[in-house]
Amino acid sequence: MKQCPTRTSRGVKNMETMSTLEQLLYTTVRIKAKTEENGEKIGTSFIFNYNVKDKNYMFLVTNKHVVSDTITGS
């Protein structure tokens, strides 16, 4: 299987040389949520890493319509 190269400030890495955290940034996450009317919404999201003063903050980014009017999710 061919690895996807990634350019970093330290050069080019492939998935085998990335840390688990770095690999997570290239994944798509499936979201499944329940509505109050017992309906179900399904969508996708991705992980976004934001660095502030050498501290990492990770966010799950998706479209608003996937999570609006929901009561639980997984």
Summary of the structure (lengths in Angstrom):
residues: 74
radius of gyration: 16.2
end to end distance: 30.3
largest distance: 50.7
contacts: 155
relative contact order: 0.20
helix: 16%
strand: 51%
